[in-house]
Amino acid sequence: MPELKARRERPRAPVDEASPTARVPAAVYAVPAVSALGGLLFGYDTGIISGALLHLREDLGLTSREQEIVVSVILLGAMAGALVSGRLAVRHGRRKVVIAVAMVFALGAAAAAAAPSGGQ
């Protein structure tokens, strides 16, 4: 099978790092793209929270100060989750942490789906 035979590498010419024609690693584009996507999704979540506040205010009778506390706690929880998940990923590996977070998310979604409608 010719696909399994090792291919000989062609010798590459040395690349001057300061040269404008030097090849840029893909990570230089991937890291900012993923960061921008994360920021976009975090902003989207903040918009979802503001939409949910209308219902929380009516259903729970929250004052303006209590609404501020709800939003602050949610954002603080997101920051704490990012810090904890980073340390867990270093200790246990990213794959295990992503699987665990996906399971928690699935359980939360199932609990939200099974929640009573509140009599409406």
C-alpha positions in Angstrom: 0.0 0.0 0.0 1.7 3.2 -1.1 -0.3 5.3 1.4 1.4 3.6 4.4 4.9 4.0 3.2 6.8 6.8 4.9 7.2 9.9 2.7 10.6 11.5 2.5 10.5 15.1 3.6 11.8 17.6 1.2 14.4 19.9 2.6 13.0 23.3 3.4 14.8 26.5 2.9 15.4 28.5 6.1 12.8 31.1 6.7 13.7 34.6 7.9 11.3 35.3 10.8 11.4 39.1 10.1 10.5 38.6 6.4 7.0 39.8 5.4 6.6 36.5 3.4 7.3 34.3 6.5 4.4 31.9 7.0 2.1 32.8 9.9 1.1 29.8 12.1 -2.7 29.0 12.1 -2.8 29.5 15.9 -2.3 33.2 15.3 -5.7 33.3 13.7 -7.4 30.6 15.6 -6.8 31.9 19.1 -8.3 35.4 18.5 -11.2 33.8 16.5 -12.1 31.5 19.4 -11.7 34.4 21.9 -14.0 36.6 19.8 -16.6 33.8 19.6 -16.5 33.3 23.4 -17.0 37.1 23.9 -19.9 37.0 21.5 -21.6 34.1 23.2 -21.1 35.7 26.6 -22.8 38.9 25.4 -25.6 36.7 24.0 -26.0 35.1 27.4 -26.2 38.5 29.0 -28.9 39.5 26.6 -30.8 36.3 27.5 -30.5 37.2 31.2 -32.0 40.6 30.5 -34.9 39.0 28.7 -35.5 36.6 31.6 -35.4 39.4 34.2 -38.8 40.6 32.9 -40.4 37.3 33.9 -38.4 37.0 37.1 -39.5 40.4 38.2 -43.1 39.5 37.7 -43.1 36.0 39.0 -40.9 36.6 42.1 -41.7 40.2 42.7 -38.1 41.4 42.6 -37.1 44.9 43.3 -34.7 46.8 41.1 -31.8 46.0 43.6 -32.7 42.3 43.7 -32.6 42.2 39.9 -29.1 43.7 40.0 -28.0 41.1 42.5 -29.4 38.3 40.3 -27.5 39.5 37.3 -24.3 40.0 39.3 -24.4 36.5 40.8 -24.9 35.0 37.4 -21.9 36.8 36.0 -19.8 36.0 39.1 -20.7 32.4 38.7 -19.5 32.4 35.1 -16.2 33.9 36.2 -15.8 31.4 39.0 -16.7 28.5 36.6 -14.1 29.6 34.1 -11.4 29.7 36.9 -12.4 26.3 38.3 -12.7 24.6 35.0 -9.3 25.7 33.9 -7.7 24.2 37.0 -9.8 21.0 36.6 -8.7 20.7 33.0 -5.0 20.9 34.0 -5.5 18.3 36.8 -7.9 15.9 35.1 -7.6 16.6 31.4 -9.8 18.7 29.1 -11.7 15.7 27.7 -13.0 14.6 31.1 -13.9 18.1 32.2 -15.8 18.8 28.9 -17.7 15.5 29.3 -18.5 16.3 33.0 -19.7 19.8 32.0 -21.8 18.4 29.2 -23.5 16.0 31.6 -24.2 18.8 34.1 -25.7 20.9 31.3 -27.8 18.0 30.1 -29.1 17.4 33.6 -29.9 21.1 34.0 -31.8 21.1 30.7 -33.8 18.0 31.7 -34.6 19.6 35.0 -35.7 22.8 33.3 -37.9 20.8 30.9 -39.5 18.8 33.7 -40.2 21.9 35.8 -43.8 22.7 36.4 -45.3 25.6 34.5 -46.4 27.5 37.6 -50.1 27.0 37.0 -50.3 29.1 33.9 
